[in-house]
């Protein structure tokens, strides 16, 4: 059973790019920088009722150049329970789109 695909513009503040509904497994995760300057992105796996912090960081300051797409292997295969989230923050707003695909089970 598919949980779907989420495409979200990543802001320069904590941005929830995926929220698990039930138990889900991330099957694909990527970021795409479509601006002209490049930036960095930090990724968090946040427990239900938790917050993005040093203890929930899975990828810190990942550099992404202009027009680049990066597959986020650190997220692929992660199992999230109901209410857990993937949160991202970019150093510059409106330059990066996050794409997360997940499957419910």
C-alpha positions, 0 to 999 in steps of 0.5 A: 500500500503506497503512502504517496509522494511528498514534494515540498519547498524547503525554507530557511527555517525548519520545514516538515517535508514528510509526516508519517501516517501510521507506520511507513518506510521511506522508499525514496528521498531526494533534494533538488536545488533549482536556483543559481547559487547553491546552498546547504541542507540539514535533515532531521528524523524527528520523533512524534512530539519531538523537535529538530535538534542535534540529537535528531540530525541525520545529515548536517549541512549537505552542500548542494550546487546549482541545478543538482539533485542529491539522493538522500541514502541516509533516509531510504529504508527508515521506518517511521511510526505515526506522527514521526516527521522528516524535517529539513532546513536550507541555508537559503530559502526558496532554492531547494525542493525535497521529494519523499516517497514512502510506503505504508505497511 
